[in-house]
């Protein structure tokens, strides 16, 4: 057996500390909180909720409902205070402001002594991923490859649209360890795939595959602010909501628990490993089914 390094180094005499980072509705965050608080003894300490949008996200509401501290560093206000009208990293100035904003988040979360983070709909690209492992849920099966590359990557409804246009009959959510961002579009989707959900059927809502392909061909090259507004996007949004309920809410809390329990490791050859009892198993990923069953993909 090769040397294996746990992906979460063991903490000294305490449970690992984590925080949930969120930007919007917080539905995934709330599902994780409910699962953790229902356990007799959670394998981690959830120290806080962290948000870049304290005025518009549900972070404050969730903090009150579940008695959790909330740390908010408003990214829009931060950019405005630094003379930027848009929240963007498309320019050197925007990148410098993003780095300064990230440093302010670092300063405020430092007392939490986080061992890892949970990105539950956290929008800003940020290299907090350099500081500690960050678990992120993605609306696509990142084990699905085409020409040796992950096909179902991207932001917004893009992964769902790609699955639909590929002709797939089902969707899965993936939980990865997010990698540091250096400017390449798909990097945030390239981390190790710790787990995927069971299959969630695709629902084309009565729209033909040919019609959806035509929508794709007719789109402008750049996504308009607010989205494309076509049938493909509408179908993708409906499937994304189905996937959140049947995918994200199934796989994300359970990967968080397994991760906190130290069940994931990496062998010297970058082989993902999973611990059962006292034995490590070489895996591609783990499928977390709605039934509660876990399936190792070898």
Number of C-alpha atoms within 10 A of each C-alpha: 6 9 10 17 14 18 17 18 13 14 10 7 6 10 16 23 19 24 25 27 26 27 23 21 15 21 18 22 25 20 17 24 17 12 14 20 12 10 9 7 8 15 19 18 16 22 19 21 22 27 29 26 21 20 13 13 17 19 31 20 14 20 17 11 10 12 10 18 17 20 20 21 17 17 20 15 15 18 20 13 11 13 12 15 12 10 17 17 16 9 9 10 15 19 14 13 23 22 16 15 19 20 15 14 20 13 10 14 17 10 9 13 12 19 21 23 23 26 22 25 20 21 15 16 16 18 18 19 18 12 13 15 20 24 26 24 28 27 27 31 26 25 18 14 11 9 6 7 12 16 18 25 25 18 15 14 21 17 22 30 24 17 22 23 15 13 11 12 13 16 27 27 29 30 30 24 24 24 21 18 16 11 11 7 11 13 15 23 24 16 17 21 23 26 30 31 26 25 19 18 15 21 15 18 12 7 12 9 15 10 12 20 15 12 15 17 10 10 13 9 7 8 10 10 6 6 12 16 11 13 17 23 20 17 21 24 17 16 25 24 13 17 25 21 15 21 28 29 22 24 29 30 21 19 24 23 17 16 22 24 17 17 19 24 23 19 16 10 9 10 15 24 25 23 16 10 7 7 8 18 17 16 15 18 22 23 22 24 17 15 8 10 9 16 14 14 11 11
